[in-house]
Amino acid sequence: MQIDLRESWFIDDVEVPTRLVLAPMAGVSVQAFRRQGRRFGAGLVCSEMVSCAGIEHRNEKTLGYLRVASDEHPLAIQIFGSSPAAMAEAARMVEAAGADLVDVNFGCPVRKVTKTGAGATLLDDPQLACRIVSAVAAAVDVPVSVKMRRGLRDGSRACLEIGPRLVEAGACALTLHPRSAQQMYTGSADHGLTAELVSLVDVPVIASGDVTSRARAQAVLATTGAAAVMVGRGAQGNPWALREIVDGDGAEPTREEVVAELVLFIRETVRELGERRASGFLKKFYGWYLGRGRFPRPFKQELVVLDSTAEVERRLIAAAPGSLPLIEQLAAELPAGDEVTLGLPISAYGGG
Ligand SMILES: Cc1cc2nc3c(=O)[nH]c(=O)nc-3n(C[C@H](O)[C@H](O)[C@H](O)COP(=O)(O)O)c2cc1C
């Protein structure tokens, strides 16, 4: 039986129009990525993890992550930290920035984060994890969700013990990436655990990990009872994968379409981060967009050594001149100048 991914569902009172969620990814999930994800069928998008200490200290770069556009909703902003009070304060800022959901990160396996007692480390300290979730839930009116891994060490089933307790503490949805922190990205996501978690809680569960096709999304939804699938790496430089998953439209994009999406992405990212940060940030995206047999390999090498994003744009359009009307059409469809900016100086938002 085919599952309809265009069916809407709810996290508390927030309606999510499709059963596909775009994953939070540090160094990837900028606003341009999220807006593009919405256009291609994601029902919910999420910011990359934002440090609650950075929010507390009004770090300019951190505050830049709290930039929300009108066409992103529903949007979750994800925060990480280990102090319930600081996390509650960060959640208030996230709500003020216009997020529809506050997502709490109990999954990050990266040492820089875990050594501060945040991220996946909290799976080993259910009491503190629950105190964080209840402090955050008490601080905001929007629903709070939690994203976690299966546990810290290989074979861990900590998520099944902690999941129901987080719901009791106030989590309105849980996302499970069923790998251990120790595993990082090796091996495969064990969605048998996702199914077990679904049977233990009465809030929606989002299944994250290794979903890259409609067939896989259908299988994960059918075998786990999850409310939605989350897609991360499969969408990097490949929004067409989202369309295939939601609608079954597996048509490969033309070169013109690839260039048009990449050019729009470049422009949007420069606006968001400023030219200097954007030009470094964007380099990995050139390979992601132009790979998959879409363009010859040397073309990407040519782009990464160019000095400015304007030159990259010129070179891309020269390689596919038919992309111009598509770029104009995409640009015309984007709403502009309607972001919530928290009354902060524009410098906090990079490019302005
Ligand atoms: C580059 C990268 C950055 C990530 N950053 C975050 C993050 O900030 N917060 C988070 O909860 N998960 C993060 N993740 C994990 C993803 O959200 C997702 O759970 C994981 O990649 C498995 O899904 P996938 O197989 O679809 O990629 C990141 C993953 C990648 C590859």
The ligand as an ORCA input file, in Angstrom:
! r2SCAN-3c Opt
* xyz 0 1
  C      26.843     17.952      7.793
  C      25.831     17.505      8.820
  C      25.472     18.357      9.850
  C      24.521     17.979     10.802
  N      24.142     18.866     11.753
  C      23.128     18.537     12.598
  C      22.607     19.500     13.501
  O      23.029     20.681     13.542
  N      21.614     19.109     14.347
  C      21.095     17.826     14.325
  O      20.195     17.508     15.101
  N      21.555     16.911     13.443
  C      22.533     17.245     12.587
  N      22.952     16.331     11.655
  C      22.281     15.006     11.581
  C      21.121     15.023     10.560
  O      20.107     15.915     10.965
  C      20.528     13.622     10.355
  O      19.941     13.172     11.549
  C      21.574     12.609      9.896
  O      22.408     13.149      8.888
  C      20.936     11.310      9.373
  O      20.087     11.593      8.295
  P      20.527     11.389      6.741
  O      20.962      9.940      6.595
  O      19.263     11.695      5.993
  O      21.641     12.318      6.454
  C      23.917     16.684     10.723
  C      24.298     15.829      9.692
  C      25.225     16.211      8.738
  C      25.583     15.262      7.623
*
